[in-house]
Amino acid sequence: MKKDDRKRPDSLTSILGGDAVFDGSLSLDGSLRIDGSFDGSLACGASVTIGEQGRFNGDLQAEEVILGGKISGSVVARKLVVLEATSTFEGDLTCGCLHVNEGAVFNGTSAMGDQAVESRLKQANDEDENLKSVPSIDPQEEVPDSQKTDDGMFFSPSDSESDSEIRDRRG
């Protein structure tokens, strides 16, 4: 590989080998080949190739996806998705262009075109923002007695509940 090839986003920059198992989130600017098992979310700035023995389960965003193995989940590819003859896809697919080879298995939904891709990316962005705005619960935080029930469970009273309604809920 020439030194200049490593900088090109369309050249292979990372490999998840056949004996590798990845569980989590990964983000990269270059391309990735998966011959092992990947569970989680992947955001790739270039292409993702999943070899015949490769398995992907989760959410994948890339410029293009070439599938020879198996995907279960959600895929958004800005440009192209190629389902090779040995591939199995199960889930939701959004892409600019789809090429399905004879023998490929596709079970799921698909939306194609630039507008579909942009809409799906915006939806994914909105979902991420909503998750960030959900307040976290601190397990060390003490629950006030007024929010505990007789059986040790607790509840969050609504702003519109009166003190008598809260006492009635507590039992």
C-alpha positions in Angstrom: 0.0 0.0 0.0 1.4 3.4 -1.0 1.6 6.0 1.7 -1.0 8.2 -0.2 -3.5 5.3 -0.3 -3.9 5.3 3.5 -5.3 8.9 3.3 -8.0 8.1 0.7 -11.4 7.5 2.3 -12.2 4.8 -0.3 -9.2 2.7 0.5 -9.4 0.0 3.2 -8.2 1.4 6.5 -9.5 -1.1 9.2 -10.2 -4.8 9.4 -12.2 -6.8 12.0 -10.7 -10.3 11.5 -12.5 -13.6 11.3 -11.8 -14.5 14.9 -12.7 -11.1 16.3 -15.9 -10.3 18.2 -16.8 -6.6 18.7 -19.6 -5.4 21.0 -20.1 -1.6 21.3 -20.0 1.6 19.2 -17.4 2.4 16.6 -16.9 5.5 14.5 -14.3 5.9 11.8 -13.5 8.1 8.8 -12.0 5.5 6.6 -13.4 2.1 5.4 -13.8 -1.1 7.3 -13.9 -4.8 6.4 -15.7 -7.1 8.8 -14.9 -10.8 8.7 -15.8 -11.4 12.3 -18.8 -10.5 14.5 -20.0 -7.0 15.2 -22.8 -6.2 17.6 -23.6 -2.5 18.2 -23.5 0.7 16.2 -21.1 1.7 13.5 -20.7 5.1 11.8 -18.3 4.9 8.9 -17.2 7.8 6.7 -16.4 5.5 3.7 -17.3 2.0 2.8 -18.1 -1.1 5.0 -17.5 -4.5 3.5 -18.9 -7.5 5.3 -17.2 -10.7 4.1 -19.0 -14.0 3.6 -18.3 -15.1 7.2 -18.9 -11.7 8.6 -21.9 -10.9 10.9 -23.3 -7.5 11.8 -26.1 -6.9 14.3 -27.1 -3.3 15.1 -27.2 0.1 13.4 -24.8 0.9 10.6 -24.3 4.2 8.8 -21.8 4.5 5.9 -21.2 5.9 2.4 -21.6 2.4 0.9 -22.1 -1.2 2.2 -21.0 -4.3 0.4 -22.6 -7.4 2.0 -21.3 -10.9 1.5 -22.3 -12.2 5.0 -25.2 -11.3 7.3 -26.7 -8.1 8.6 -29.5 -7.9 11.1 -30.6 -4.4 12.0 -30.8 -0.9 10.4 -28.5 0.3 7.6 -28.3 3.8 6.1 -25.9 4.1 3.2 -25.6 7.5 1.5 -24.6 6.0 -1.8 -24.7 2.3 -2.6 -25.6 -1.1 -1.0 -24.6 -4.3 -2.8 -26.1 -7.6 -1.6 -23.8 -10.3 -2.9 -25.1 -13.8 -3.8 -24.0 -15.1 -0.4 -25.6 -12.4 1.7 -28.6 -12.3 4.1 -30.1 -8.9 5.1 -32.8 -8.7 7.8 -34.0 -5.3 8.9 -34.5 -1.7 7.6 -32.4 -0.5 4.7 -32.2 3.1 3.5 -29.7 3.8 0.7 -29.1 5.9 -2.4 -28.9 2.9 -4.7 -29.5 -0.9 -4.1 -27.9 -3.7 -6.1 -29.2 -7.2 -5.3 -27.3 -10.2 -6.8 -29.1 -13.4 -7.6 -29.1 -15.6 -4.5 -29.1 -12.8 -2.0 -31.7 -12.9 0.8 -33.5 -9.7 1.8 -36.2 -9.7 4.5 -37.2 -6.2 5.6 -38.0 -2.8 4.4 -36.2 -0.5 2.1 -36.3 3.1 1.1 -34.1 4.5 -1.7 -32.9 7.8 -3.0 -31.2 10.9 -1.6 -34.4 12.2 0.0 -35.0 8.9 1.9 -31.4 8.9 3.1 -31.4 12.5 4.3 -34.8 11.9 6.1 -33.5 8.7 7.8 -30.3 10.4 8.9 -32.3 13.4 10.3 -34.6 10.9 12.2 -31.6 9.1 13.6 -30.1 12.4 14.7 -33.3 13.4 16.4 -33.5 10.1 18.2 -30.0 10.5 19.5 -30.8 14.0 20.8 -34.0 12.7 22.5 -31.9 10.0 24.3 -29.5 12.7 25.5 -32.3 14.7 27.0 -33.7 11.8 29.1 -32.8 12.4 32.7 -30.6 9.7 34.2 -31.5 8.0 37.5 -29.0 8.0 40.3 -29.3 4.7 42.1 -27.7 6.3 45.2 -30.3 9.0 45.4 -32.7 8.6 48.2 -36.4 8.4 47.3 -38.6 10.7 49.5 -41.0 8.8 51.8 -43.9 10.7 50.1 -43.1 8.8 46.9 -42.9 5.3 48.5 -45.8 2.9 48.6 -46.5 0.4 51.4 -44.8 -2.4 49.4 -41.5 -0.5 49.1 -42.0 0.6 45.5 -41.9 4.2 44.5 -43.6 6.5 42.0 -43.2 10.0 40.7 -46.2 12.2 41.5 -47.4 14.4 38.7 -47.5 18.2 39.1 -51.2 18.2 39.0 -51.8 15.7 41.8 -53.0 17.0 45.2 -51.6 15.8 48.5 -54.7 13.7 49.1 -54.3 12.0 45.7 -50.7 11.2 46.5 -51.7 9.7 49.9 -54.4 7.6 48.2 -51.8 6.2 45.7 -49.4 5.3 48.6 -52.1 3.2 50.1 
